[in-house]
Amino acid sequence: MAIKIPALGSIYIESCRRHGVAPRTGFLSALFKADVKKSRHELCVLEILLDHVKDVDFHPLLEVTTRIGDSEIEAVDVLNESSCALNGEYALVLIRSIDQKLRIVDLQDLSFGKDFLWDVSQRGLQCQVLNLRSSHFRKLNLVGEFLRLHTLNLDYSTMLSSFREDCFSSMPNLMCLSMCETRISNLWTTIAALSKLPSLVELRFQNWICCNDVGSSGSSVGDDQTGPSQLSNASHLEMPPISLNLLIDLDVMTEQAIRNLLPFSMNQNFQNTNEDSSDDSEVDFSIHLENDQLDSSHSAPPGWNREINLPSEATSAALSNQNGEESSEGAISGHVADVSFKYISEHASPICFEQHYREFMIASIPQLRVLDNLPIRNIDREMANLTFFKHFERLPYRRSDKESVVSILQKREIRAIPSSFRTQKQMPMDPVGKSQHSYARSLCAAKMGSSAWPYMHSLSISGNDLGDENGSFRPRQFEYHPTNSSLMVFGTLDGEVVVVNHEKQKIVSYIPSFGTMNSVLGLCWLKHFPSRLIAGSDNGSLKLYDIQHFPSTSNGLRTASSVTFDEFDQLTSVHVNSTDELFLASGYSKNVALYDINSGRRLQVFTDMHQEHINVVKFSNRSPSIFATSSFDQDIKMWDLRQKPIRPCYTATSSKGNVMVCFSPDDHYLLASAVDNEVKQLLAADGSLHLDFQIPATGSSQNYTRSYYLNGKDYIISGSCDEHVVRVCCAQTGRRLRDISLEGKASGSSMFVQSLRGDPFRPFNMSILAAYTRPSSKSEIVKVNLLASSECNKEASSGGSSFPFNSMGG
């Protein structure tokens, strides 16, 4: 027979007497309220409030919670609304002892610490609703069993920036997920994590609030007129999202308004900052609402009726659409009959400001019905799929379906055409059955499709190999070797040149600065003499090193013989031509110098080639006399040494200063990168525009962007010094394949892209020179393999370091 609720009260009082503890009136009151609900034939729910509970109260409470399973109580909610003195381990024991009758766990985990979070993440809970607002998760790794969980709230977890690969793997019934005002920003890893939630139908990373100017059917939040101050003061009220049952109850007028306002695209005025703060995801909120009422008349889904206790400061972002009027204050207005609608965004996570965020989410989660409080209609899903196909690639080389590596190898053995191929007309990049790279590309697609988390690890090279226990390098520039797949050279901020075997992470040759070199900004290997390289520093020093002809050192490391060239002041770039006979140097001037490698002489200085300084100069890969220059005067110019470069072959103009330019491996194209993500591919023959990659700008005039080719000329990689992401785009269509997010090892730290290169020998491999904004930090080279999972080496892939960066150079 079930234990009566009054009997539970008696058990609690007797236990308190035995343990010498005064009974908590709050718990006795909760038992009384549960008994009243039982007598009224309502759902008998016991609310256990952990506020002010202390360790001495633990044992009496545990005696009751362990018997709830055999009692009349039908469900238990465990709540924590303020600071709690109860030990986290005790809190977990109490929660787990309730077992199958546990319904809601609503906690501010700040009271219980990291061990509490780790235990919940690894072991799971039996609750149906879990509210962990303001949690201290950095990489979410909820791998424990949450088999009964249908609602999860992680709002205001301002440290949360990414997901572990196995996150959400044991939540088969999760329907509602909220992550407002987090630091989540990567579309691909987010979708990969959410794809493990087969029941997910409602998702939000922000709150879209509808404010009706006239004739609102929503209930008032207080006053008849709500200006900015009233809205701020009212922001602590519950503002539930559109619930699933509301989808069938929308009146015609509201439905038409939503039709006018969807699909949405975010206002791109959101600015990333380099500050290490908790409000990276906020946008300014200064909107005047006259006669507006926040629509909070609809009930929230189960479990979300307690979650919205908004901070006093609200954030907003603008919606843009063709039918509404965008106000200068950051809201969107639409008019239907006599009703005026305004939508504002509150507590948006950074992912909401990614280009085509809403369409990406809708197209990637087929079962989703509500996103950011706004219902998803059939027309929205159709438009989202079209937008996704236009701007994104799910898999490389236009593969449409995931295939296993084993399946592809089997088909190759029997010479079958892979089932995911389309017609030759649909896939001109890779004609079926004719390309010798067909199976290799299919294997790349299969490997990349198996995981959205690339294998990343830092190049672990230090001064220890030189006998300097405290030594560490500060890389500023690096280059892969053109013919030896294991070698890489990097130059440092201290003027050192270090040749390494990046596969074995060993130093091959070390060239100290000797007091003559400052920051090494220019490096270039010779192609026909693989032991030689040119190094140039920002103080103008230029040297040719041969790492093969070297004297022995006491520790067995190689040093290098050298040839010194005439200086080029304030150098930023050097490049050798295809025959290894000449090289060019450019820098903080309007001039370019031409050097003869064999004689060691400077042959000529070409003056006034641009109106501002020439940051990068590049020879073509096949013609020894053709070269291109990129300048902050916004021009890209092509030159021919055979024509005595007095005037360029042609000039191509960007809208901002050009940071760099490079040739495609076959010299058919030029890849031009201007300030703040203006990346374009030009036809090398005449400089005409072939492709604009349309990477969103940040609005920063100091966001220096660099782009290089990957996998020959098939893809490009692009990164900027004010951003922590590297974008991988198709060089033929401009569609985004992946974003690679860099994360620092320290809590709350962010890494930014200083330079990057594609690995010339390994498809979808690259290295990134990354930096923190802290001046005291060191720089580090991060190797990335998109074809391998981060699970290959969890320790290495979770690494990252801190370091500063300079803005110029390639």
C-alpha positions in Angstrom: 0.0 0.0 0.0 1.3 3.5 -0.9 2.7 5.5 1.9 0.4 8.5 2.7 1.8 12.0 2.5 1.2 12.8 6.2 3.1 9.6 7.0 6.1 11.0 5.0 5.8 14.1 7.2 6.0 12.0 10.3 9.0 10.1 9.0 10.7 13.4 8.3 10.0 14.9 11.8 11.1 11.7 13.6 14.4 11.6 11.5 15.1 15.2 12.4 14.6 14.4 16.1 17.0 11.5 15.9 19.7 13.6 14.1 19.2 16.6 16.4 18.1 18.9 13.5 15.2 21.3 13.5 12.6 20.3 10.8 12.6 22.7 7.9 9.2 24.4 7.7 9.6 24.8 3.9 9.7 21.1 3.4 6.8 20.4 5.7 4.8 23.1 3.8 5.7 21.4 0.5 4.3 18.1 1.8 1.2 19.8 2.9 0.7 21.4 -0.5 1.2 18.1 -2.2 -1.5 16.5 0.1 -3.9 19.3 -0.8 -3.3 18.6 -4.5 -4.0 14.9 -3.9 -7.3 15.7 -2.1 -8.3 17.9 -5.1 -7.5 15.1 -7.6 -4.8 17.2 -9.1 -1.4 15.9 -10.1 0.3 15.3 -6.8 3.7 17.1 -7.2 6.1 17.6 -4.3 8.4 20.7 -4.8 11.7 20.4 -2.9 13.3 23.8 -2.6 17.1 23.5 -1.9 17.5 27.2 -1.1 18.9 27.5 2.4 19.2 23.8 2.9 22.4 22.9 4.8 24.4 19.7 5.1 22.9 18.9 8.5 19.5 18.7 6.8 20.7 16.0 4.4 20.0 12.8 6.3 16.4 13.5 7.3 15.6 14.6 3.8 17.2 11.5 2.3 15.0 9.2 4.5 12.0 10.8 2.9 13.2 10.9 -0.7 14.2 7.3 -0.7 10.5 6.4 0.2 8.8 8.7 -2.3 8.8 5.8 -4.8 6.4 3.9 -2.6 4.3 6.9 -1.7 1.2 8.7 -3.0 3.4 11.4 -4.5 3.3 11.2 -8.3 6.1 13.6 -9.2 8.9 15.6 -7.6 10.4 18.9 -8.7 13.8 19.8 -7.2 14.4 23.6 -7.4 17.2 25.9 -6.5 16.5 29.6 -7.1 19.3 31.2 -5.1 22.6 30.3 -3.4 22.6 27.0 -1.6 24.9 25.9 1.2 24.2 22.2 0.6 27.2 20.1 -0.5 27.0 19.2 -4.2 27.6 15.5 -3.5 24.7 15.5 -1.0 22.5 17.3 -3.5 23.2 14.7 -6.2 22.4 11.8 -3.7 19.0 13.5 -2.9 18.1 14.0 -6.5 19.1 10.5 -7.6 17.2 8.9 -4.7 13.9 10.1 -6.1 14.5 8.0 -9.2 11.6 7.5 -11.6 9.3 10.1 -10.0 11.8 12.9 -10.6 10.1 15.4 -12.9 11.9 18.8 -13.0 15.4 19.6 -11.8 15.8 23.4 -11.9 19.2 24.4 -10.6 21.6 27.3 -10.6 24.7 25.1 -10.7 26.9 27.9 -9.4 26.0 26.6 -5.9 27.4 23.1 -6.5 30.6 23.4 -8.4 32.4 21.6 -11.2 32.2 18.1 -9.7 28.4 18.4 -9.6 28.3 19.3 -13.3 30.8 16.5 -14.2 28.7 13.9 -12.4 25.5 15.0 -14.0 27.2 15.0 -17.4 28.7 11.6 -17.1 26.0 9.7 -15.2 22.9 11.5 -16.4 19.6 12.0 -14.5 16.1 10.5 -14.5 14.3 13.8 -14.7 12.0 15.0 -17.6 13.0 18.6 -17.4 16.5 19.9 -16.7 17.2 23.6 -16.2 20.9 24.4 -15.8 20.9 28.1 -16.5 24.1 30.0 -16.0 26.1 26.8 -15.9 29.9 26.7 -16.2 30.1 24.3 -19.1 32.7 25.2 -21.7 32.5 22.2 -24.0 29.2 20.5 -23.4 29.6 16.8 -22.9 26.3 15.4 -21.7 27.0 11.7 -22.4 25.2 10.2 -19.4 21.8 8.6 -19.7 19.0 11.1 -19.9 16.4 8.7 -21.2 13.3 10.5 -19.8 14.5 14.0 -20.5 12.3 16.0 -22.9 13.3 19.6 -22.1 16.8 21.0 -21.5 17.6 24.6 -20.7 21.1 26.0 -20.8 20.3 29.7 -21.1 22.9 32.3 -20.0 25.7 29.7 -19.9 28.1 32.4 -21.1 31.2 30.1 -21.0 29.6 27.5 -23.3 31.2 27.7 -26.7 31.1 24.2 -28.3 30.1 20.5 -28.0 32.0 17.3 -27.5 31.5 14.8 -30.2 29.4 12.4 -28.1 27.2 15.1 -26.5 23.4 14.4 -26.6 24.1 10.7 -27.5 21.7 9.4 -24.8 18.8 11.8 -25.0 16.3 9.9 -27.3 13.3 11.8 -26.1 14.6 15.4 -25.9 12.0 17.6 -27.6 12.9 21.1 -26.4 16.4 22.7 -26.1 17.2 26.2 -25.2 20.7 27.8 -25.4 20.2 31.5 -25.4 23.0 33.8 -24.6 25.8 31.2 -24.8 29.0 31.5 -26.9 27.9 28.8 -29.4 28.9 30.0 -32.9 29.8 27.1 -35.2 27.0 25.9 -37.4 28.5 22.6 -38.4 29.5 21.2 -35.0 26.2 22.4 -33.6 24.2 20.6 -36.2 26.4 17.5 -35.8 25.6 17.5 -32.0 21.9 18.2 -32.5 21.6 15.5 -35.1 21.8 13.0 -32.2 18.5 14.2 -31.0 15.8 12.3 -33.0 12.9 13.8 -31.1 14.0 17.5 -31.2 11.2 19.7 -32.4 11.8 23.0 -30.6 15.1 24.8 -30.5 16.2 28.3 -29.5 19.4 30.2 -29.4 17.6 33.5 -29.0 14.1 34.8 -28.1 12.1 36.5 -30.8 9.5 38.6 -29.1 6.5 40.0 -30.9 5.4 43.5 -29.7 1.9 44.5 -31.1 1.5 48.2 -31.5 -2.3 48.2 -31.7 -5.0 45.7 -30.9 -2.7 43.1 -29.4 -4.3 39.9 -28.2 -1.4 39.3 -25.9 -1.7 40.1 -22.2 -0.1 43.2 -20.8 3.1 42.9 -18.8 2.1 45.9 -16.7 1.5 49.4 -18.0 -0.5 50.2 -21.0 2.5 51.9 -22.6 5.9 50.2 -22.3 8.9 52.3 -23.2 12.5 51.2 -22.9 12.6 51.5 -19.2 9.4 49.6 -18.7 10.5 46.8 -20.9 13.8 46.6 -19.1 12.0 46.5 -15.8 9.6 43.9 -17.0 12.2 41.7 -18.5 12.3 39.5 -15.4 8.8 38.4 -16.2 8.1 35.0 -17.7 8.2 35.3 -21.5 7.5 31.8 -22.8 8.3 30.7 -26.3 5.7 29.7 -28.9 4.6 26.2 -27.8 4.0 23.3 -30.1 0.2 23.3 -29.5 0.1 27.0 -30.5 1.0 26.0 -34.0 -2.6 24.9 -34.6 -4.1 27.8 -32.6 -2.6 30.8 -34.5 -5.3 33.1 -35.6 -5.4 34.3 -39.2 -4.0 37.7 -38.4 -1.0 36.5 -36.5 -0.3 33.8 -39.1 -0.4 36.4 -41.9 2.0 38.6 -40.0 4.4 35.7 -39.6 4.1 34.9 -43.3 5.2 38.5 -44.0 8.1 38.3 -41.7 9.5 34.9 -42.5 12.0 33.6 -43.5 14.2 35.8 -41.4 17.8 36.9 -41.9 19.8 38.5 -39.2 21.1 42.1 -39.2 24.8 41.7 -39.7 25.8 44.7 -37.5 26.7 42.3 -34.7 30.3 42.9 -33.8 32.7 40.3 -32.5 35.2 41.7 -30.0 38.6 40.6 -28.9 37.7 41.2 -25.3 37.6 38.2 -23.0 34.2 38.9 -21.5 30.9 37.1 -20.7 28.8 39.4 -23.0 30.3 38.4 -26.4 26.8 37.5 -27.6 25.0 40.7 -26.7 23.8 43.4 -29.1 22.6 46.9 -28.2 19.0 47.3 -27.1 17.7 50.8 -27.4 14.2 50.6 -28.9 11.3 52.9 -28.2 8.0 50.9 -28.1 4.8 53.0 -27.9 1.6 51.3 -26.9 3.4 48.0 -27.2 2.7 44.9 -25.2 4.9 41.9 -24.9 2.9 38.9 -26.1 3.1 36.5 -23.2 -0.4 35.2 -23.3 0.4 31.7 -24.4 1.5 29.0 -22.1 4.9 27.5 -22.4 5.7 23.9 -23.1 6.1 21.6 -20.1 9.2 22.5 -18.1 9.8 25.9 -19.6 7.3 27.6 -17.3 10.1 28.4 -14.8 13.0 29.1 -17.0 12.7 32.7 -18.2 14.0 34.9 -15.4 15.6 37.4 -17.7 18.4 39.7 -16.5 17.7 43.4 -16.2 19.4 44.2 -19.5 17.8 42.8 -22.6 19.6 42.5 -25.9 18.1 42.9 -29.4 18.9 42.2 -33.0 17.0 43.3 -36.1 15.1 41.1 -38.4 15.1 42.1 -42.0 12.5 41.2 -44.6 11.1 42.6 -47.8 7.6 43.4 -46.5 8.3 44.9 -43.1 9.9 48.2 -42.1 13.2 48.1 -40.3 13.4 50.7 -37.6 16.5 52.5 -36.7 16.3 51.3 -33.2 16.8 47.7 -34.1 13.4 46.2 -34.5 11.3 45.0 -37.5 7.8 46.2 -38.1 5.1 44.7 -40.2 1.5 45.8 -40.8 -1.6 43.5 -41.2 -5.0 45.2 -41.3 -5.1 47.6 -38.3 -2.4 45.7 -36.4 1.2 46.6 -36.3 3.8 44.0 -35.3 7.3 44.4 -34.1 9.8 41.6 -33.5 12.8 42.0 -31.4 15.5 39.5 -30.5 16.7 39.0 -26.9 19.7 37.1 -25.5 21.0 35.9 -28.9 24.0 33.5 -29.0 26.7 34.3 -31.6 25.5 31.5 -33.9 22.4 33.6 -34.6 24.5 36.2 -36.4 26.0 33.6 -38.7 25.0 34.2 -42.3 21.9 32.2 -43.2 21.7 30.8 -39.7 17.9 30.2 -39.7 17.9 28.5 -43.1 20.9 26.3 -42.2 19.2 25.1 -39.0 15.8 24.4 -40.7 17.4 22.6 -43.6 19.6 20.5 -41.3 17.0 19.4 -38.8 14.1 18.0 -40.8 11.9 17.3 -37.7 12.2 20.8 -36.2 8.9 22.7 -35.8 9.9 25.8 -33.9 13.1 27.8 -34.0 13.7 30.7 -31.7 10.0 30.9 -30.7 8.9 31.2 -34.4 7.0 28.3 -36.1 8.5 26.6 -39.2 6.0 26.3 -42.0 6.3 24.2 -45.2 7.2 27.2 -47.3 10.0 28.1 -44.8 11.4 24.7 -45.1 11.4 24.8 -48.9 13.1 28.2 -48.9 15.6 27.0 -46.4 16.6 24.0 -48.5 17.0 26.2 -51.5 19.2 28.7 -49.6 21.2 25.9 -48.1 21.9 24.4 -51.5 22.9 27.8 -52.9 25.3 28.7 -50.1 26.6 25.5 -48.4 28.0 22.0 -49.1 27.1 19.1 -46.9 30.0 17.1 -48.3 33.0 18.0 -50.5 33.0 17.5 -54.2 29.3 17.8 -54.5 28.6 14.4 -53.0 25.0 14.4 -51.8 24.9 11.3 -49.6 27.1 9.9 -47.0 28.9 6.7 -47.8 31.1 4.5 -45.7 34.8 4.1 -46.6 34.3 0.3 -46.8 31.5 0.7 -49.3 33.6 3.0 -51.6 36.5 0.6 -51.5 34.2 -2.3 -52.4 32.8 -0.4 -55.3 36.2 0.5 -56.5 37.2 -3.1 -56.5 34.3 -4.1 -58.7 34.6 -0.9 -60.7 31.1 0.2 -59.8 29.9 3.8 -60.0 29.2 5.1 -56.4 25.5 5.5 -55.8 25.8 9.1 -54.6 27.0 10.4 -57.9 24.7 12.4 -60.1 24.9 13.0 -63.8 27.9 14.5 -65.5 26.0 17.7 -66.3 25.2 18.1 -62.6 28.7 17.5 -61.4 31.1 19.1 -63.9 33.9 19.2 -61.3 34.2 15.5 -61.2 32.8 13.7 -64.3 31.6 10.2 -63.4 33.9 7.5 -64.5 36.3 9.8 -66.2 38.2 11.5 -63.4 41.2 9.6 -62.1 40.6 11.3 -58.7 37.0 10.1 -58.5 37.4 7.5 -55.8 39.9 9.6 -53.9 37.4 12.4 -53.7 34.7 10.0 -52.6 36.9 8.7 -49.8 37.5 12.3 -48.8 33.8 12.9 -48.7 33.2 9.8 -46.7 35.8 10.6 -44.1 34.7 14.2 -43.7 31.1 13.1 -43.5 31.8 10.8 -40.5 32.6 13.7 -38.2 32.1 17.5 -38.0 34.9 17.8 -35.4 38.3 17.8 -37.2 41.5 16.5 -35.7 43.4 19.5 -34.4 46.6 19.6 -32.4 49.4 22.1 -31.8 52.8 21.7 -33.4 54.8 20.9 -30.3 58.2 22.4 -30.9 60.2 24.1 -28.1 63.6 25.2 -27.2 64.1 22.0 -25.2 65.5 20.3 -28.2 68.2 23.0 -28.3 69.2 22.5 -24.6 67.2 25.5 -23.5 64.9 24.3 -20.8 63.0 27.6 -20.6 63.1 28.3 -24.3 59.9 28.6 -26.4 59.4 29.8 -29.9 57.1 32.6 -31.0 56.2 31.8 -34.6 55.3 34.7 -36.9 55.4 33.1 -40.4 55.6 29.5 -41.8 55.7 27.6 -45.0 55.3 24.0 -46.0 58.2 22.5 -48.0 57.1 22.2 -51.7 58.6 18.7 -52.3 59.3 17.1 -48.9 55.9 16.3 -47.3 57.5 16.1 -43.8 59.2 19.5 -43.7 58.0 22.9 -42.6 59.9 26.1 -41.8 58.8 28.9 -39.5 60.2 32.2 -38.6 59.8 33.8 -35.2 59.2 37.2 -33.7 62.7 37.0 -32.3 64.3 36.5 -35.7 65.0 32.8 -35.6 64.4 30.5 -38.5 63.5 26.9 -37.6 63.1 23.9 -40.0 61.0 21.1 -38.5 59.8 17.7 -39.3 56.1 18.5 -38.6 55.1 14.8 -38.8 57.5 13.8 -36.0 57.5 17.2 -34.4 61.3 17.4 -34.3 63.7 20.2 -35.2 65.7 19.6 -38.3 67.7 22.8 -38.5 67.9 25.9 -36.3 69.1 29.3 -37.4 69.5 31.8 -34.6 68.9 35.5 -35.1 72.6 36.5 -34.4 71.2 39.9 -33.4 70.6 40.9 -37.1 67.1 39.7 -37.6 63.9 41.0 -36.1 60.5 39.4 -36.8 60.7 37.1 -39.7 57.8 38.0 -42.0 59.0 36.5 -45.3 59.8 32.9 -46.1 60.1 31.0 -49.3 61.6 27.6 -50.2 63.4 27.1 -53.5 61.7 24.4 -55.6 64.6 22.9 -57.5 67.1 23.2 -54.6 65.0 21.7 -51.8 67.6 22.5 -49.0 67.5 26.2 -49.7 65.2 28.9 -48.6 64.9 32.7 -48.5 64.1 34.5 -45.2 63.4 38.2 -44.7 62.7 40.2 -41.6 60.9 43.4 -40.9 64.2 45.2 -40.4 65.1 44.6 -44.0 67.5 41.7 -43.6 67.4 39.2 -46.5 69.3 35.9 -46.4 69.5 32.7 -48.4 70.0 29.6 -46.2 71.1 26.1 -47.3 70.3 23.6 -44.5 72.2 20.9 -46.3 75.6 22.5 -46.1 76.0 23.1 -42.5 78.7 22.8 -39.8 78.2 20.4 -36.9 76.9 21.7 -33.6 77.5 20.3 -30.1 73.9 19.0 -29.8 73.8 17.4 -33.2 71.4 19.9 -34.7 72.0 21.4 -38.1 72.7 25.1 -38.7 72.8 26.5 -42.1 75.2 28.3 -44.4 73.9 31.6 -45.7 74.1 34.3 -48.4 73.2 37.9 -47.5 71.4 40.2 -50.0 71.0 43.9 -50.0 68.4 45.0 -47.4 64.8 45.9 -48.2 63.5 48.2 -45.5 60.3 47.3 -43.6 60.0 44.0 -45.5 56.7 42.1 -45.3 56.9 39.5 -48.2 59.4 37.6 -50.3 58.7 35.1 -53.2 60.9 33.0 -55.5 60.1 32.4 -59.2 59.4 29.0 -60.7 63.0 28.5 -62.0 64.7 29.5 -58.7 66.7 32.2 -60.5 65.0 35.3 -59.1 63.0 36.5 -56.1 61.0 39.6 -55.2 60.6 41.5 -52.0 57.9 44.0 -50.9 57.0 45.8 -47.7 55.9 49.1 -46.2 56.7 51.0 -49.4 55.4 51.5 -52.9 58.4 49.7 -54.3 59.3 46.1 -55.2 62.9 44.8 -55.4 64.1 42.1 -57.8 67.1 39.9 -56.7 69.3 37.4 -58.6 69.7 34.3 -56.5 72.8 32.9 -58.2 74.8 36.1 -58.0 73.4 37.4 -54.7 72.8 40.8 -56.2 69.8 43.1 -56.2 69.1 43.7 -59.9 66.5 46.4 -59.8 64.0 48.3 -57.7 60.6 49.0 -59.3 59.4 52.2 -57.8 55.8 53.6 -57.3 54.1 50.4 -58.4 51.1 51.3 -56.1 49.8 54.3 -54.3 50.2 52.7 -50.9 52.4 50.0 -49.5 52.6 46.6 -51.1 51.9 43.9 -48.5 52.4 40.8 -50.6 54.1 40.0 -53.9 53.8 36.6 -55.6 55.4 35.0 -58.7 53.2 32.7 -60.7 53.7 29.0 -60.2 54.7 28.2 -63.9 55.8 31.4 -65.6 59.2 32.8 -64.2 58.5 36.4 -65.3 54.8 36.9 -64.3 54.1 38.2 -60.8 51.2 39.9 -58.9 51.2 42.6 -56.3 48.6 43.4 -53.6 48.4 46.8 -52.0 46.4 48.7 -49.4 45.6 51.1 -52.2 42.8 48.6 -53.0 44.5 47.4 -56.2 45.7 44.0 -57.4 48.2 44.3 -60.3 49.6 41.8 -62.7 53.2 42.4 -64.0 55.5 40.9 -66.6 59.3 41.2 -66.2 59.7 40.8 -69.9 57.9 44.1 -70.4 60.0 46.0 -67.9 57.2 46.6 -65.4 56.6 50.3 -65.9 52.8 49.7 -66.2 50.9 46.6 -65.2 49.3 44.1 -67.5 46.0 44.9 -65.8 44.6 46.2 -62.5 41.8 44.7 -60.5 40.3 46.8 -57.7 38.8 45.8 -54.3 36.6 47.9 -52.1 39.1 47.8 -49.3 42.8 47.5 -48.9 44.3 44.2 -50.1 46.1 42.1 -47.6 47.4 39.4 -50.0 47.1 37.7 -53.3 48.2 34.2 -54.6 48.0 32.2 -57.8 46.1 29.0 -58.0 48.4 26.0 -58.5 47.6 25.9 -62.3 47.9 29.7 -62.6 44.3 30.0 -63.9 43.2 32.1 -61.1 44.2 34.8 -58.6 42.9 34.6 -55.0 42.7 38.2 -53.6 42.0 38.9 -49.9 41.1 42.4 -48.8 40.5 43.7 -45.3 37.5 42.3 -43.4 36.7 39.1 -45.4 36.5 40.6 -48.9 37.7 37.4 -50.7 37.5 37.1 -54.5 38.8 34.8 -57.2 39.9 36.6 -60.4 40.8 35.2 -63.8 44.5 35.4 -64.1 44.3 36.1 -67.8 42.6 39.5 -67.5 41.8 40.1 -63.8 38.0 39.8 -64.3 35.9 38.6 -61.4 35.3 34.9 -61.4 33.8 34.4 -58.0 33.0 36.5 -54.9 33.0 34.3 -51.8 30.7 36.7 -50.0 32.1 36.1 -46.6 30.3 38.3 -44.0 32.2 41.4 -42.9 32.6 42.3 -39.3 32.9 46.0 -39.8 36.4 46.2 -38.4 39.0 48.1 -40.5 41.7 46.1 -38.7 40.3 42.6 -39.6 43.2 41.6 -41.9 42.1 38.6 -44.0 44.3 35.9 -45.6 43.2 33.2 -48.0 45.0 30.3 -49.7 44.2 27.3 -51.9 43.5 23.9 -50.5 43.5 20.5 -52.4 45.1 22.1 -55.5 42.5 24.6 -56.7 39.4 22.8 -55.5 38.9 24.7 -52.2 40.1 27.8 -50.5 40.7 28.5 -46.8 40.2 32.0 -45.3 40.8 33.4 -41.9 41.1 36.9 -40.3 43.0 38.3 -37.4 39.9 39.5 -35.6 38.1 36.2 -35.8 38.5 32.7 -34.4 37.2 30.8 -37.4 38.7 29.5 -40.6 36.2 29.1 -43.5 36.6 26.3 -46.1 34.8 27.2 -49.4 34.5 25.6 -52.8 36.7 27.4 -55.3 34.3 26.8 -58.1 30.9 27.7 -56.5 31.9 29.7 -53.4 29.7 27.5 -51.2 30.9 27.0 -47.6 31.9 23.4 -46.7 33.0 23.9 -43.1 33.9 26.5 -40.5 36.8 25.5 -38.2 36.6 27.2 -34.8 39.7 27.8 -32.8 39.4 27.6 -29.1 41.9 28.5 -26.4 42.8 26.0 -23.7 42.2 28.5 -20.9 38.7 29.2 -19.7 37.0 32.0 -21.7 39.9 32.5 -24.0 39.6 32.8 -27.8 42.1 32.3 -30.6 42.4 34.3 -33.7 43.8 33.6 -37.2 47.2 35.2 -37.9 48.2 33.2 -41.0 47.3 29.8 -42.6 48.4 27.4 -45.3 47.0 24.4 -47.0 49.1 21.2 -46.8 50.3 20.6 -50.4 50.5 16.9 -50.0 47.4 15.9 -47.9 43.8 16.6 -48.9 41.9 18.7 -46.5 44.9 19.2 -44.2 46.1 22.7 -43.2 48.1 24.5 -40.6 47.0 27.7 -38.9 49.2 30.3 -37.1 46.8 31.3 -34.3 47.0 33.9 -31.6 45.4 35.2 -28.5 45.0 39.0 -28.0 47.0 39.0 -24.8 50.4 40.6 -25.5 52.2 38.3 -23.0 51.1 35.2 -24.8 53.0 33.2 -27.4 52.0 32.2 -30.9 51.4 28.6 -32.0 51.0 26.6 -35.2 47.8 24.4 -35.1 47.6 21.5 -37.5 44.1 20.6 -38.8 43.0 17.4 -40.5 39.4 17.6 -41.7 39.4 13.9 -42.7 40.1 12.6 -39.2 37.9 13.0 -36.1 38.9 14.8 -33.0 38.3 11.5 -31.2 41.6 10.3 -32.7 43.4 12.0 -29.9 41.3 13.8 -27.4 44.2 15.1 -25.5 45.9 16.6 -28.5 42.7 17.9 -30.1 41.6 19.7 -27.0 44.9 21.7 -26.9 45.4 25.3 -27.7 47.7 28.0 -26.6 47.8 31.7 -26.1 49.8 34.2 -28.2 49.8 37.7 -29.8 49.8 38.7 -33.4 51.0 41.4 -35.8 48.6 42.6 -38.5 50.8 42.6 -41.6 52.6 40.0 -43.7 51.3 37.0 -45.5 
